[in-house]
Amino acid sequence: MQPQQIYDFSSDENSHKWRGLFVQALRKVQLQVHPNLSAKEGALQHIEELILQLLNMLCMAQPRSVQDVEERVQKTFPHPIDKWAIADAQSAIEKRKRRNPLLLPVDKIHPLLKEVLGYKIDYHVCLYIVAVLEYISADILKLAGNYVGNIRHYEISQQDIKVSMCADKVLMDMFDQDEDIGLVSQCTEEPSSSGELTYDDLVRLEIAEERQYLRELDLIIKVFRHHFLFNNKIFTPQDVEVIFSNILDIHELTVKLLGLIEDAVEMTADGSPHPLVGSCFEDLAEEQAFDPYETLSQDILSRQFREHFSSLMARPTVGLYFQSIAEGFKEAVQYVLPQLMMVPVYHCLHYFELLQQLQEHSEEQDDRECLKQAITALLNLQCSVERIYTKHLPRRKPGEPMYRLYSRQVRSKQLAIKRMNEIQKSIDGWEGKDIGQCCSEFILEGALLRAGAKHERHNFLFDGLMISCKANQSSRLPGSGSGAEFRLKEKFVLRKVRIVDREDSAEFKHAFELVGKDENCVVFCARSAEEKGAWMAALVTLQYRSTLDRMLDTVLQHEEQAQPLRLPSPELYRFAVHDSEENIVFEDRVQSKTGIPIIKAGTVVKLIERLTYHMYADPNFVRTFLTTYRSFCKPQELLGLLIDRIEIPEPEPTEADKQALWNGDQPMAAELQRFRREYVQPVQLRVLNVFRQWVEHHFYDFENDPELRGRLEEYISSKSMRKWVESINKIIKRKMQTQSNGVSHNITFESPPPPIEWHISRLGQTDTFDLMTLHPIEIARQLTLLESELYRAVRPSELVGSVWTKEDKENNSPNLLRMIRHTTNLTLWFEKCIVEAENLDERVAVFTRVIEILQVFQELNNFNGVLEVVSAINSVPVYRLDHTFEAVPERKKRILEEAVELSQDHFKKYLAKLKSINPPCVPFFGIYLTNILKTEEGNPDFLKRHGKELINFSKRRKVAEITGEIQQYQNQPYCLKVQQDIKRFFENLNPMGSLGEKEFSDYLFNKSQEIEPRNCKQPPRFPRKTMYPLKSPGIRPVRTSTSGTLKGHPVPLEREPPHKITFRSIAETEHEISSTASVPTSPNTPTPPQSATSDLISVFMEQDLLYLMKHCEQCIW
């Protein structure tokens, strides 16, 4: 029964049935082909539209059986994608007997197909159709993911899908897409595009270059060489040796070099200006590992290679054999393979240039020496290869592109765009879209004779177009108005033409054809066989690159399936247990820049496994883990786990392996080699990297436990990875010297610190030091220096797990407690100074002096100091002094009000200020402690999954984010001079004397009532206690001086420069933190005196006190 009309997927009646049906399944397909990338919703919706278009095409043939669908695929799909799609669909039907192997929703599509076709089809036919759709969607996503990886992005967009498909003739033919996609906008920003590349840029680009080069070598070995080896009736071992020389040695060297460079980048020390890769090249150069390049250059550039290759390709049996493999494969072997074999020669010459560039840009003396030694060791090889190259090949013109199978995404796209624009400007009569809108790369140019034309044409080849031009004679005449060098004759869109090789004849020599879809053809003739070879190599590469890519991907996939990475038995090696919801859980999202999964919870063994994962490095996880691990694991236990992790047993042989070994074979040799290369070596490196990060950033674990340090030193001394072991030992030695000699404060600033300001008290008169006798500027400066020192001394380990509130707080959080106690003492001292000034004039002068100190705190970006003053003035004994407040000048009141506003509305203004300032600064520590306590209280330590308790690492990550923000401001010191006497005065402040907490609180309140009784109209009169003048010296330095910061005087808050540091506001995460605590909504309401006052009273503003008191009532006292 035929349907009455053609089914329209996009109609209002039908579209809602299909819209979104595939999107979630396509996301799973994307994660299957590119697990480290993500895809935007729009990209998946676009692929859904494409596969609906494909489904419509398959259904138009009215299929009733699997055979009908297969015939439709063979007729409509381009070769060789038809063969692979059919193979996948057949495999899906076979696997159906056991389980549904597909990700796309077969069960939902099956009933809908009845509407499309007008009749019910067998489930197996539906399964076959869906399998074809899934194969094509995976192919599109794989292609787009490769493109996104090349431009160093981490998310696939709809535009990425379109752009990558434009470069793939097979998919463009399948979907017959004529839409021009602008490629220029897709060019990624290259590093240092506005100037010279840095060392770091060179290394990063070289890694990308090596990976691309390794893929070209894989193509030579696993696709081309494989098919030579496969048919030993046609090709002898000598044929293979002559054509492929020692390409296997080159491949082995490239894998080794890439691994060394990646390891060097991963192990870059934090204090190093850039990765140090000189030793990678030096070690290999001293081993003479690059020598195979000389042998290959001699072989590939020799006459014997050219003659032997030509004679082989002239045999009819050879041509027929390659034609049977895939469409265009014969042409690829004949023209692309010789050019591909030249790539290692070019790459070797590239190494010599790279080493010179790295030596020029290196900032490390040892690295420069390594590079110098490598250059010296490779000098003979360089001379030899350059001599061979210049002897057999013409000198390459500057800027002339050398042959590469893949677009060199790792080099600057701006140069390519510039070159394409220059060519377009040189062509008179250009019409249509710019070259840069349909091409991304210039490939080749040269003269060709077009059949039927009188004169030679000058042709330009791009990755999407071939442009044929005639020399513009008029441009050469004096006074000619046109400056164009060429006149456009023809344009050929490469995806719409076929390249056909032509044998030499009496009519045409060195010729090839471009055949359009309408079978019209254009014949071009080159001047020589060499020129024809160059043109054919470039054209065939562009025509069949996607086919060759798919052939290589298929081989790599089959290799992986045939020889999966075999791990030790979980009984022998606990880190080899498979992932399951019982041992590890991941967040729904991935890291935005790397695509690495984010761990939500896991067992300690699984966390250690991921900390040192063999497939990728995760620096963010390493930092977070080392910051927070003490909340679920002791340092000795962590060291033991890491040692267990690095001691990896080899996989045990199976029964079949044992039988083969008994027969004298080596069945596991290749598997063990892969196991050591892909599992053992990466894990060992990453464990050593964790050791290095541990001693570099958390050496206090080893300071407090000499046994732990001795155990680590003893263990790493037994390891053979010399460079990394030396790196760790150097850090330990440096840390030990710092521990014994004390922390060095020898910091060089651009300008000298300002001189010390004195007021009534002078140098040496320590007995007279007080709030009114010291200069307010110097009080603020010395307090800022002291508080900066205290702030910078706090370690992350003192915060994680809220250990400062627990029993062993004195040992676990000594620096944090010092900061809390200082803040409390200073706040109480300010209160005491105000209420003990009985005389109103003295009290107003003291109050005003405190506000002046606050002003200088503001200028120095000492927010902790600002909020100490606010806390003192908002305390009950001071806040109730109405007559004192009335006597304070209005300008000072406004300054105080502005400071009070910082703490209002969940510190909204304070957080905005902190974002906008330049360090150095002293942030308010209380807000960090509040948020850590809320996170600890509102999130469980463990998550239950299938009856198992997993460590809630998501909670630890939130805490680590807060400690990371604290650390952001711990690096920049103040350019101020310490005055030891004043520093000691504030370090030894003891406003409470011998009184207890309640007695002192009562004393302040009673004193406040004494000097201003409740509801009094006039305060009592008291005599002055001091004889010195009350007038302030002001807060402008007497002498012209530089600032208290690194560059220039810190400006007032109203006129601060733009921020230079990244700061993720804690307030933004507060909504994500569940908490059962209630927070008062009126932060400025005075709290009556109470005996529960603790050292936290001035660290936390009133709005946080109620929450914190239940946790910290006994925190300090």
N, C-alpha and C positions, 0 to 999 in steps of 0.2 A: 504493500500500500504506500503510495507516494504522498508526501505532505502536500497540502493544497497550496502552500506558498512558502517562500524562503524565510527561514526563521531569522528574525532580527534581534540580536543580542542587546542592542543599544536602545530599543524602543521603550517607551514608558511602561508598557505592559510587561516586558520581560527583564528590563535592566535590574530592577530591585531584587529579582530572584538570584542573580549572579554576582551583583556588586558585593565585594568583600568576602566572597565565598572562599577565595584562595589565599587571602592576605596572610592570615596567621600561619597557614601551612607553608607559605613561601618564606616566612621569617625563619621557620625551622630548616628549610632547604638552604637558606643563606648561611645560617650558623653551621650547617654541615659542610659547606664548601669553603667558607671563610670564617672559622670560629673566632678569630681575633678582630673581626669587623662588625659593624652594625649597619642596619639599613633604615632609611627614613620611610615613613608610611607612604609618601608619594612615589618612591621608587618601586615599592612592592605593588602599589596600585597600577603603575605603568606596566609592570610585568604581567599583572593579571589581565590587563587589556590585550597585551600581545598574545597570551596563551588562549584567550577567548577567540581572538582572530584566527589562531592556529586550529582551535577546536572547530570553528566554523568551516575552515578549509577541509578538515578531515571528514566532517559530517556531510559535506556537499556530495560526496561519492556514495551516500546511502549505504554505509557498510553494514553487513549482517554477520560477518565472521571475522575472526582474527586475520585471516588471509586477505580479506578485502581491505582492512586497515593497513596491512603491511604493503600491499600493492600501491595504495594511495600515498604512503610515505615515500616509497621508492620513486614514484612519478613526480612528486611535488617537492621533496626535500633535496637540497643541493648535496652533492657527494663531497666528503665521505660522512657527513653528519647523518645521512639516512641509515647507513650501516650501523653506526653506533646507537642511534635511537632505537632501531629494531632489536639490537642485541640486548639493550636495557629492558625493553618491553617484554621480550621472551623470558628474560631472567626473572622479571616480576611475576609472570604467570607460574613459573616453576616454584618460586618461593611462596606463592599463594597457598600451596598445599600445606605449608607449615604455619604461616602467619602472614598478615598483610604487610608487605615490605615498603609500601609507599607512604609518603607524608601528605600528599594531596588527598582531599576527602572523597575517596571513591564512593562510599556509601551515600553521600549527599548528591554526587554528580549523576549516579546511575538513574534515579527516578527522573531527574531533569532532562536527561537525554531522550526520554520518551516523547517529551514535548518538542524537542528540537527535530527529531527524526520522524515523528508521527507514528512510531511503532516501538515496541519494547525490544531491547537488544539483550543478548546474553551477558551475564555479569563479567565473564572472562573477556569479552570484547570491550566492555567499559574499562576494565582493569588495564587492558592493553593500551587503549587510547590515553588514559590518565598517565600511564607510565611514560608514554611518548611526551606528553605535556610536561611532566616532571623533569625528564631528561633535558628538554630544551630550556626550561626555566633555570635549572641548575647550571646549564652551559652559559646562559646570559649572566647569571649572578657570578659565576667564576670569572668570566671575562671582565665584568665591571669591577669586581674585587681586585683583580690584577691591576687594572688601570688606577683604581683608587690607591692601591699600595704604591704604585710607581710615583704618584704625585704626593705621596706621604700624607694622605688624609686617612681618616679612620671610620668614616661613615659614608655609605653609598647613597647618592641622591638620584633623583630622576634624571637630572642632566648628565650625571656620570654614566647611567645606563645608555642614554642616547649617544653620547660621545664615543663610548667604547664600542658600541655596535657599528658606528660609522666606520671604524677602522677594521671591521670584520666583514669581509666580502660574503662569507657563507651566510651569516645571519641577515645581512642587508638584502641578499638575494631571496632568502626565505620569506621575509616580511615585506619585501619590495618597498622599502622606505625611501622616498625621494626628498624628504624634508632635510634641508641643510641645517646642520647644527653648528653654531658659532663655537669654534675651538679656542679662539684666542683668550676668551674669558676664563677658560679652564686652566690656563697655565698657572701653576702654583708659584708662589713667591719664592724665589731662590735665595739661599742665604747670601748675605753680603752683596745683593744684586746692585747696590748703589756704589760699591767699592770693591776692594780686593778681598779675596776669600781669606778667612782666618784658618789657623791650623785645625781648629775644631770642625769647621766647614769641610776642609779637605778630607779629614778622616771620615766624616759622615757620608760625604759623597763617594769616597772610595769604597766604603762598605756596600753602598747601593750598586756601584759599578762592578764590584767583585761578584755580587749575587747575580747580576745580569749576565756577566761573563761566564759564570758557572752554569747558568742555564743554556748558554750557547754551546758550551763544552758537552753538556748532557745531551743536547740535540745531536751533536756530531757522533757521540759514542752510542747513545741508546736508540737512536732512530736510524741514522745513515749507516754507521759501522755495523749495527746489529743486522741490518738486511744484507750486508756483504757477508757477514759470518754465517747467516742463516742458510744460505745456498752454497754449500761447498762443492757442488757440481759445476758451478759457473766460476766461482772465485776461489783462487788458491790462497793459502796463508801468506804467500809472497805478495799477492795483490793487495791484501789487507795491510800488510806492513808498509808497502810503498806508498799507498794512498793516505794512511792514517798515522804513519810514523810512530812517535812515542806519545800520542795524545793522552794515553792513560796516565803517564807520569805527570803530564801537565795538569790533568784533572786532580790528581792526588795532591800536588803542590798547592793548587788553588784552594782546595778544601782546607788544607792545613793553614795556609796564610790567612784566609778569611776567619777561621776559628781563632787564630792568635790575635787578630785585630779586634774581633768582637770581645774576646776575653779581656784585652787591654782596656777597651772602653768600659766594660762592666766593672773592672777593678780600679778605675780611676779614683785616686785619692781625692777627698773633698778639698784639700788645700792646693791641689794641682791646678794650674790654669787651663789645662786641656789634657786629653788622653795621651799617653806616652807610647807611641807605636814603633819608635825607632828600634827597640830591642827585637821586635817581631821580624823585621827585615834583616837585622844584624845576625840573629841566630840562624836564619835560613841561608843567608849569604855565606856565612862561615862554613855551613854544612855543604856548600856548593849545590844547594837544592834547586837553584835557578838554571843550572847547566843544561837541563833538557830543552830549554828554549833554543840554545845554539843548534842542537841536533835537529830539532823540528824545523828551524829556519833553513838550514842547509837542505833538508829533504824536500820541503814543500816548494822552495824556490828553485830547485834543480830542474834541469832539462829532463832528467829521467822521470820525474813526477808528471810533468806535462805530457810527455810522449806516452807513458804507460797509461795514464788516465784517458787520453784521447783514443788510444787503441782499444781500451776496454769498452768505452762508450760507443765505439763504432761497430761492435758486435751486435747483430740482430737479436741474439738470445738475451743479451744484457738489457737492451731497450724494452723487449717484450716483458721481461721479468719485472723491471721497475714500473712499467705501465700497469701491470696486474696488481700492484700493491695499493695504489691510490691514484686518482686523477691528478695529473701534474707532477707526480713524484719523479718520473723520469727527467723532466726538465729541472726539477729541484736538484737532483743528483748531478746533472750535467753542468748546471750553471751556478747554483747556490753553494754546493759543497766545496768547490775549489776556493770560493771567496771566504767561506766559513773557516777553512783551514788556514787562511791568512790572518784571521782575527787574533790567534795567539801571538803572532809576530808583532802586530800592531800593539797588542797589550803589553808585551815585553818592553817595547820602546816607551810605552806609557809609564811603566814602573820607574824608568830612569828619570823621566821628567818629574814624576811625583816625589821621588826621594829628594830632589833638589828643592822643590817647593816646600816640602815639610821641613827641611833643614833651615831654610830661610825664615820660616814662620814659627819655629819652635821657640818657646820661652824658657825651656829647661836645659841647663848645661849638659846634664847626663844624656838627655834625649838627643841633643844635637851631636854629641860625641858618638852615640850609637848609629845615628844616621850617616855621619861622616865615615864611620867604619864600614857600614853597609855599602855606601857609594864606592869606597876604595876597593872593597872585596868584589864588587860587581863590575869594576872598570874593564877588565879583560873581556868579560862577557859582552858588555856594552859595545866595545870596539868591534868585536867579532860579528855581532848581530847587525850593527849598523853597516859594516863592510859588506856583509852578505846581502843586505837589503838594497843598498845603493848599487851593487853590482848587477842585480837582476831586475830591479824595478826603477822606473823613472822617478825623479825627485818630485815629491808631492808639493803642489802649490800651497802657499799659506792659506788657511781657511778652507781648503778643499776637503769635503767630507770623506772620511774613510768608511768602508763597508761595515755595517753592523746589521745583524738580523733584526734587532729590536731598536725602536726609537730610544735615543739616549736621554730618557726622562731625567736622568740625574745631572745633566748639564743645563746651562741656563737657557730657558725657553725664550728669553728676551732677545737673544742673539738670533734665534731661528725666526722670530717674528720680524726683526729688523731686516734680515736677509730676504724674506719673502716680500716685504714692502718695497725694498730696493728693486727686486726683479720686476714687480708689478709696475713700478714707475718707469722702468726702462722699456715697457711694451706699449706701443701706440695702438689705440682702438680697443682697449680692454673694456669689457662690458660685464655686467652681472656682479655677483658678490665678490668681495675681496678674497684673494688667495688664502689669507689667514683665517677666513671663516669656514673654509671647507678642507683645509690642510693644516697639519701641525708640524711638518718637517720638510725641509728641502733635501732631496736625495742626490741629484745628478744633473749635469748639463753638458751639452756637446752638440756637434754637427752631425746630422743624419740626412741622407738623400731620400726624399719622399718619391715613391714611384709615380710617374706622370708629371712631376714638377721639373722645371728647367734648372733650378738652382737648389743648392743645399739649404736645409732648414736648420735653424738653431732651436734645439729642444730643451725644455726645462722639465725635470721630473720631480714631482712632490709625492707625498704619500697618498694623496687623493686625486691628483690631476697630472696629466701630461700635456704640456703646452707647446705647440709647434709655431715657430715665428719665422719671419723673413727679415733679413737685414734691412734696416730703414735707410735707404741711400740718401733721402732728402735731409736727414739729420746731420749728414757729414758736409753738406754744402754750406759755404759762407752765407750768413744772413738768414739761414733757415730758422723758422719759428719753432719747429718741434725739436725738443731735446731728447725724445725717445730713441733708443738705439735699435729697437726692433718693432716690427709691425705684426700684430696677431693674425695668424692664419687659421689655426684650428685648436680646439680644446677637447681633451678626451677625459671623461670621468672614469677612473680606473675600475671601479666596481661594476661598470656597465659594459666593459669590454673583456674579451679573452685574449690572452697572449699565445700566439702560435709560432713555433719555431719553423723556419723554412730551410730546407736543404739548399746548398749552393747549386745554381744552374747557370746556363748560358745567359739567361735574362737577368737574374738577380744573384748577387754574391753578398755574403754576410748579412742576410736579410731576416726580418721577422715581421709578423702581421699583428695588427690590432683589429679584432673582429667584434663588431657591435652585436647587440641583441637582435637587430634586424638582419644579421648576417652580412651586412656591408663591411668590407675590410679595407684597411689602409696598410700598405707595405712600406717599411722603412729599411734602408740599407746603410750599414756602417762602413767606415773606411777600411777596417781591418778585422780579423777574427778576434783580436784582443778587445777592440772597442765594442764589437757585438757581444762578446762575453760579459763585459761590464754592464751594458744595457740590459741584457737578458737576465743577469743575476739580480739586478735591482727590480726589474719588472716581475720576474717570477717570485721573488721574495714577497713583494707587495701582494701579488695575486694569491699565493698559497701559504702565506705566513700563518694564518689562523688554522689551516689544515695541519701544518707542521707542529704548531703549538698543541693542537688536540692530540696528535699522534704521540707527542712527548708526554702530555698529561696522562694519557691512557697507559703508556709504558710505566710511568712512575707509580700510578695507582695500582697497576697489576703487581709491580714489584713489592709494594707495601703490603698488599693483600697476601701475596705468595710467601713473603717473609716478614710477618709481623714482629715487632720488637718484643723479644721474649725476656721476661723479667724473672728474677729469682722467686722461689716459692714463698708465699706469705708466712709459712711456718718458720722459714729460715731468715726472712727479711721482712720485718713488720711494716716497712714503708712501701711494700709492693701490693698491699691490699687494694682492691678495686674501689673506686669511689661509689658510695651509695648514700641514701638519706640517713643511714644509721651512723655515718662517720663524717660527712661533710655536707653543708648546705650553702648554696650560692645566692647572692642577691639577683633580682631580675635584671638589673642593669649591669653594664660593663664599664671599665675605666674609659673616659671620653677620649683620651689621646692614644691609648695603646690597645684598646679592645680586650685587655686582660680581664677575666672574670673577677668579681669582687666576692670575697668569702664572707658569708654571714655568720656561720658557726661551724665548729668541727671539733674532733678529738684532738688532743695535744699532738698525737702522732701525725695526723693528717695536716695539722697546721705546720709542723716541722717539714713535712714532705713538700708542701706548697711554698714554704719559705725558701727551699732549695730545689725548686722544681726543675726537671731536666729539659722541659720544652721551652721555657722562657724565663727571663729574670723579671722580678717585680720589685723594684726599689721602694715603691710606696709601702708595700706590705712589709718589707724588711724593716723600714723605719718605724712603722706602727707597731710591729711585733716587738722589737727591741725596747720600745718605750713602755709597752704595757704588759709584757710577759710575766712580770713578777706578781701580778694579781692572780695567776693560775699555775705558776711554775717557779721553782727556786733556781738560782743561777747554776748550782752544781748539777741539778737535774737537766737543765737546758744543755750544758756542756756535754753531759753523758748522752743525751739524745742526738746531738750533732755529731759526736764521735761514732755513735751507732749508725747514723745516716751515711757517713762517708765510707764506712767499712762495708762495701757491697759485695756479697758473694756472687759467683757466676751462676747462671741458670743451670739447673741439673739436666743432663741428657735424658731424652725420652727412651722408651724401650727400643724404638726404631733406631735412634742414634747409637744406643749401646750395641745393637746388632751390627750396625755399619762400622763402628769402631773395632769390633771383634774381627770384622773382615778386612781391617787395615785401611778403611776410608777415614776421611775427616769431615763428617757431615755438618758439624757445628762451627767450622772455621769461619765462614762468612757471617753467620749469626753472632758469634762472639765478637768479631771485629766490629760489627754494627753496634752491638750492645755496649762495647767499651767506648766507641766513638759518640754515640747518641745518648747514652745514659750515664755511664760511669764518669766520664770526663766532665760533662756539664754539672753533674751533682757535686763532684769534688770541688770544682771551681766555685760553685755557689756557696758551699759550706765554708770555704776559705774566705769568701767575700763577707759572709755573715760574721765570721771571727774578726775580720778587719773592721767592719762597721761597729761591732760590739766594743772592741778595745778603743776605737777612735772616739765614739760618742758616749759610751757608758762605762768608762774605765773605773768609775767608783765601785762597780761590782767587784773588780779585781783589787782595788785599794783596800776594801773592807775584808777581803778574803784571800790572803797570800796563797793558801792551798789551791784555790781556784786558778790563780795566775800560774802557779808552778805546774799544775796539771795541763793547762793549755800550752804553755811553752814546751813542756816535755812532749806533748802529742805532736804539735806542728813541726818540731825539729826532726820528727821521723818521716815527714812527708817529702816527696821528691819534687814538688812543684816549686823550684828554687825561687823564682821571682816573687811569687805571691807570699811565700813563707818569709822571705827577707823583708817584704813590705810590712807584714804584721809585726815582725820582731823590731823593726825600726820604730813603729808606733809605740810599742810597749816600752822600749828604751827611752823614747822622748817623754812619754807620760811619767815614767819613773823619775827621770831627771827633774821634771817640773814639780813632782811631788816632793822631792828632797830639797830643791832649791827655792820652792815657792813660785807662785804664779808671776810671770814677768808682766810688768805694766809699761814697758818701754814702747810706747806707741808714738809714732811720728805724725804730727798734724801739719796742715798747710800754714797755719799761723800760730804764734805763741799764745798761751792762755793769758787772760787778763790778770792784772795784779790784784792782790788781796785788798779788799776795802775794809777800813777800820773806822770806828765811830768813837764812842766814849772810852771803851776798853781798848787797850793797845796790845801789841805783841808782847807776850810774856805775862800779862796781867790776868792770869787765868782765874784768880779769886773773884774778880769783878765781872766775869762773863755772865750775862743774863739777856733776856729778851730785849730790853731797852738799851743795853750798853753796847751790844754788838750791832754792826751795820746790818740792816734788813736784807740788803743785797747779798752779803756774805753768809748770813744765816740761811737764806734760800739756796745759795750755791752749794754750801757745805752739806746741807741736808739732802740736796739733789744728788751730790756725789755719793753720799752714804747710802741713800735709798737705791740709787742705780747699782751700786756694788751689791747690795742685798738682793735686789731683783735679779741681777745677772747670775747670782750664785745658786738660785733655785734650780734644782734638777727635775726632769720629768718624773723620775721614780719617786719623788717626794709627794707627788700629786695623785698618781694612778691608784685607784682603790681607796681614795680618801684616807690614806694611811696617817695623815696628820691629825686625824680625829681618834685614832685607835691607841691601844695600850702601849705599843713600842714606838710611839710617835717621836720621842727624843732621838732615837737611833735612825728611824726611817725618814724623818723630815726636819733635820736640824736647821737647814738654811731657811726653809719656809717659816719655821717657828721664830727664828731670829727676826725675820721681816715683820711677822705679825706682832711680836712683842715691841719692836721699835715703833711701829705705827701706833699701837695702843699707848705707849709711853708718851709719844710726841703729842697725840691728841689730848691726853689727860693733862700734859704739861701746859698746852695752850689754855685749856679750861682753868687750870689752877692759877696761871698768871693773870687771867682776867678777873676771877672772883676774889683773889687775894689783894687786888688793887682796890682798897676800900674807898679812897678818895675818888670822887666822880671824874675829876679832870685826869687823874692818873689812869683811871679805868678806861676812859675814852681814848686816851693816848695809846694804851696797851692794845685795846680793841682795834684801833686804826693801824697800829704797827703789824698786827697779825694779818690784816687785810693787805697791807703792803707786801708782806712776805708771800701771800697768796698770789699777788700780781706777778712777782718775780718767778714763782713756781709756774705760772701760766706761760711766761716768756720762755722759760727753760723746758716747756713741755713735760713738766713733772706733774702728771695728773694724779698720781698717788698723793703727792703733797697737797694739791688743790683740794682733794676730797678729804684729806685729814683735817684741813682747816674748816671745811664745810661741816664735817662731822662734829668738830669741837664747838662750832658756833650753833649748830642745831641741837646740841646736848641740852638737857633740861636746865642745869644750873646757869647756862649762858643765855639760852633762848628766852628765858623769862625776864631778862634785864631790859625792860621796856625803856626806862629813862636813859640807859646807856645807848641803846639803839637810836633814840631820838637825837642824841647829841653828836652822832657820827655824821660827817659831811655827806651830802646827798650823792656826790660822785663815788665815794667809797661804798655807799649802800648799793648803787647800781652795779658796781664791780662784783660785790658779794652776791647779789641776786642772779647775775649771769652765771656765776660759779655754781650756785645752788641748782640752777636749771639743768646743769650737766647730769645731775643724778635723777632727774625726773623722767617720767614716761619710759621706764625700763632703760634708763641711761641712753636714750636715743641720741641726744645732742653730743654726749661724751663719745659715743661710738663713731659718730660722724666726724668729730674733731680728730679722733685717733686715726681715722682713714686718711685725713687730709694733711697731716703733718709730715715733716721730714725727721727721721731719727737724727740724733739720739733723743730718747724720751724715757719716762718711767710710767708705764701704764698703771691703772688702778687694779691692784691684784684681787680685790674682793670679788669683782664680777666673774673672774675666772673660777675662783673657788666655789662661788654660788652655782655656776653652771656645771662644774664637775660633780658637786654634791647632788644636783638635780638629776644628772645623767646616771650617776651611780644608784640613786634611790629609785628612779623611775624605770629602770631596765634590769631584768634578772641577769644573774651571772651565767646561768646555763639555760639552754633551750632544750625542750624534750622532743625527740623525734623517734617514733617507734619504740618507746620505752627506754631509749638511751639519752643520757644527758650530754649535750654538746656545749663546749665553751662558746659563750655568746661573744663572738669577735666583733660583731657590729657595735656593741656597747663600747668595747675597747677602742674601736676606730673613732667613735665620737669623742671619747676622752682624749685620744691622741691628737685630734684636730684642735682641741682647746690648748693642749700643751704645745702644739706646733705654733699656734698664734703667740703664745708666751715667748717662745724661743725666737720668733721673728725680731723681737725688740731687745734681745740680749746681746747683740753683736756690736752695736755702735757705742763707743764710750764718749764721754763729754770732754771737750777741750777746756778743762778747768783745773786749777791748781789746788791740791789738797792742803789745807791748813791743819796740821796735826792737832794743835791744842783745841781748836774749835770742834774738830771731828771727835776728839776724845770726850769733850763736854757733852755732845749729843749722844754719843755711844753709852755714856754712863748716866743718862737721865734716869732719875728714879722719883717721879713726882709723888708716888704713894708712900715713900719712906718705909716705915715699919708697920704702917696700917694695913689691915686686911682689905679685901675688895669691898665688903659692905660698909666698913667704917669709913673708907675713903670716899665712897659714893655719898654717904650721909654727910660727911664733912663738906664736900663741895656744895651739896644742896643747902645745907644749913648756912654756909657762908654766903651763898647767893641770897638767901632770905634775909640775912643780916644786913647786907649792903643795900638791898632793895626789898623791903618787906612787901608782902602781898597787898595789892590795892592801895599802896601809898601814893599820895599826890606829889610829894617831894621826897627824894631819897635822903636818908640821914647824912649829916655832915661828918666827915672824918678828916683828920689831918693828913697831910702828905707824908709818905714814908721815905721818899727819895729827895736828894738835894740836886741831882743833875737835871739839866733842861729836858723837857718832855718833847720838844720839837724834833721831828724826824729829819734825818739827813737826806731823805728822799730816796727814790729808787733809780735815779740816773747816776751812773758812775761819775765820780769826781774827775778822774782822768779819762781821756779818750782811750778806749781799749777795744780789743777785739772781743768777740762774743764768747759765751760759754758753750758754743757748739762748734762743730768742725769748720763750717764756712759761714762767716757773717753772724751778726747778732740775731738771735731768734726773734722773729717779729711777733707782735701781739696776736691774739687769737683771731681778731677781726680781719687781719691782713696776711694770712698764712699762704705760703706758696702751694701749688698743686702737690698732691701726694705722690710719692715715688715707690711706695711699698704696697704689696698686695695684702689685703686683710679681709678675711671672711668674717663678717660680723657674727659674733656669738648670738646676738639677738635674733638673727635670721634662723638659727638652728633651735632656738628655744621652743618654737611651736612644734618641732619634731620630737621633743623630749617629753615623754609622759611623766607626770609627777603627781603624787597625791598631796603635795604640800600646798598650803594656802598662803598667799602673799598679800599683805595689807595693801590697800589701795591709796592710802594717804601718807606718803613718805615724809611729809614735813610736819606732821603732828608730833609734838614732843612726847616722848615716852617718860612716864614717871620713874624716878629712881628705883632701882630694884637690885637685889643682892645677886642676881644672876649675871650681872655685867662681867664680861670676860675680856681676854685680850682681843677678841674678834670685834669688840664694840666699835672700833674705829676703822676696821678693815671693811666691814659690811655696813652699808647704809641701812636706815631703819626698815626699808621695805623688804630687806632680806633677813632681818634679825630673827623674826619669829620662826621662819623656816629653819634657820641654821642653829637656833638655840637648842632644839631638841637633839641635834646631832653633836653639838660642840660645847655643851654647857660645862663639861669638865675638860675641854680641849687643852687648856693651858694650866689652869690653877689646880 
